[in-house]
Amino acid sequence: PEPLHQFFKMFWDHDRKWCSRMLGADELDFRFSLLQMCSGYRHFPDGIMTLKQTSLRLHQEVQRYIVGIVAGSIPQEALSAIRALTDFCYRSQAPRLMDADITKLTANLQEFHNSKTTLMEAGARGSLDHWQIPKLEMMFAVAPSISSMGALVQWSADVTEHAHIDVIKNPARSGNNQNFDAQICRYLDRQEKCRLFMQATTMRDLELCGDSDDGDASDGEEDPPKSRGITDYFRRARALIAGKSPE
């Protein structure tokens, strides 16, 4: 199981819609709009039901609030089912899980299945009368997978998703929407050359300057900080090409 696309996509496609049907789309948006702005948490002044082209990051932000948003307005058993499924998703992403944690993980999933009848009675599934959801069925494989192969965080697609932004999307946006492959490769090549050049000049500066700590601070006073000048990298490049040491 892969947490990023399984758990958060499952939440957005199903859990969110269950809450919307039980609470009402307008009421759900109204409650999200009333949330106070908090550092580190996303604010939804216009609600969440009208959001388009959402990212998995946004799914995570919404999942943080959902239990508190619907609490007190849906049946208690239905709230227990939503909370148990949310606990399952969060607990399974721990970087290290012991046998006791896996037992709690299994108990969370069982609690959801014991309470899901209330969700059906509250109209969470709409016109559907079954629970044949592939992502939900796949959750039964989470605990055995952790026991046999370790924590699920090692299979997360967060790294590759972020790399897709840095290596594909950002270079493509800096071009003229023509010949994407060639322009992206040229962009990445120039970035690497700039990074290597910066590394080379920095190492050369360290070799020339050496250790500036002479250990003569007997009077306990420190020299005032000196302003740093502007580095002329073009001059340094010419000196390096000529075989000279840049000053």
N, C-alpha and C positions, 0 to 999 in steps of 0.2 A: 504493500500500500504506500502511496505517495501523498503526504499530508497536504501539500499546497493545492493540488487539483482535486483531491478526493474529499477532504474534510471541509474546506472553505467553499468549494464549489457546491458540495452537498448542502451546506448551510444556506447559500444564496438561492439555490434552485428549489429547495424544499422547506427548510425550517422557517425561512423568512416568509414564504407564502402561507405556511400554516398559521403563523402569527397574524398575518394580514387578514386571512379569512375569519379567524376567531375574533380579532379585535376590530377589524375594519380598516381599510386602507387609509381613510382620512384621519381616523383616530391615531393610527400608528405614526403617520407623518406629523401630526400635531404634537405627539409626545416627543418625538425626536427633535422637533424644532424648539421645544421648551428646555432642552438640556443646556446647562451652563457650559460656557467655553472653559476648557481645562487644558493646561499645557501637557503636550504629549498625546492628546486625544483629538480626533477629528470632530468637527462640529458640523451638524446637518441642519442649517436654518430652514431649508425647504423640504425636509423629510428625505425619505429614501426610495419611495415607490416610483418616482419619476426619473431616477438616475438612469443614464444611458451609457453604454460602453464602459461598464464598470471593470475594474481590475481586481485581481485576487487580494491585493493590499486593502482595497476598500471593503471587500467582504470581511476581512479580519477586523477592520475598524467597526463595522456594524455589529459583528458578533459580540464585541465587548459589551454592548449596551442591551442586547436583546432580552435577557432574562429580567433585568430591572425594569425595562420598558413595559413588558406585558404583565408583570406581577400585579396581582390584585384585581385584574379585569378578565381573566380567563379561569376556567375551573382549576382547582388546586392540583388535581391529578395530571391535567394537561401541562400545567407549569412544571410539575415534577418531571414529566417526560422531556420537555425542552431543556430543562436544567441538566438532567442526566446525560443527554446527548452532547450538550455543550461541555460538561465535565469530561466526558469520554474524549472529545476532540482535543481539549487542552492537556489532559493528563497523558495522552498517548504521544505527545510531542516532546516530553521531557527528555533531556539528553542522556539520562541514566535512570533505569527503572529496575527495582528489585522485585522479588517474588510477591511481596505485599502490595506493591504498586500494580502489578499485573492482575492480582486478585481484585483490587478496587476497580481496575479498568473493566474487567469482566462484569463486576457487579453493576457498574454504571450502565453498560449496554443491556444487561438483563432488566434493570429498573425501567429503562425506556420501553422495552417490549412488554413489560407488565402493565405499563400505564398508557400505551399507545391507543387502546380502545377508547379512552376518554377523548383523545384527539379526533378520532373518527366521529364520535358522538357530538363533538363541538363543531363539526363541519370543517375541520382543518384540511381534509383531503378533497373538499369540494364534491364533485360528482363521482369521484373514484371511490370504490369500495374495497380496495386491496392495498397491500404494502409491498408490491413487487417493484422495489427500487434497487437497481444494481449497486449503487454506492452504499446503500444501507446494508445490503446483504454482504458486501465485501468487508464490512466492519467486523464480521465474525472471524476474519483471518488476521486481524491486527494482533491480538494477544499471542496466538501461535507464532506469528512472524517475529515478534519481539523476543520470545523465548528461544527461538532457533537462530535468528540472525542479528539480534541486537536492536537498538533504538531506531525508530522510524526516521529520526532527524537526518540520518546518513543518506536517506533516499530522497530528501527534499529537493525540489527543483528551484529553490530560491537562488542558488548560485548561477545556474544556467539562465534563469529568467533575467537576473541582473546583468549577466554578461551579454545577453541579447540586446539590452539597452545600450551598454557602453560600446559594444563591438559592431552592432548593426544599425540601430536606430539613430543614435547621435551622429555617426559619420554620414549616414544617408541624408540627414536633414541639413548638413553643412554643404551639400553639393547642389547641383542645379537640376536634380531629378532626371539626369541622363547618365547612362552607362554606370549603373549603381555599383556593379562588381569592381570595376576598375577604380572608381573614385573612392570606394570604401577601402580597398587595399592600399591606395596611395595615401589616404588619410591615416590609416594605422601605421604605415611605414614611416611617415613623417613624425608621428607621435613617438614612435620607438626611437628614431634618430635623435629627436630633441631630448628624450629621457636619457639616452646613452651619453649624449654630449654634456648634459648637465652633470651626470655622474662622473664623467672623465675630468671635467674642469674642477669639480668639487674635490676629487681625490688629488688632483695636481696642487690645488691650493693648500690642502692639508700637508702634502709633502714639502712644500716650500716654506710654509709658516711654522710647521712643527708644533711642539707643545708650548703654548703661550704662558703657562703657569710656571713662573720662575721661583716661586716659594719665598720671595723677599718681602712678604706682607708682615714685617715685624712690627710696624706701628699700628697694625689693625685697621688701617684706613684703606679703602678701595678707590681705585681711579674712577672718575666719572665716566659714564658710558659715552662712547664715541659714535657719532652719526655714521651710518653706513652709506658709502657712495654707490653710484649706479654702475653696475658691471657692464663693460663693453664686450659682449660675447663675440662680436664680429672680429674685433681686434685679437682676441684670444684665439679664435679659430685660425686666423691668418698666421699667428705665431706658431701654433701647433703644426700647421701645414709646412711651415718653413723650418721646422725642427728646432725651434727656439722655445724657451720657457716663458710663458706669459707672466708679466709682472703683476 
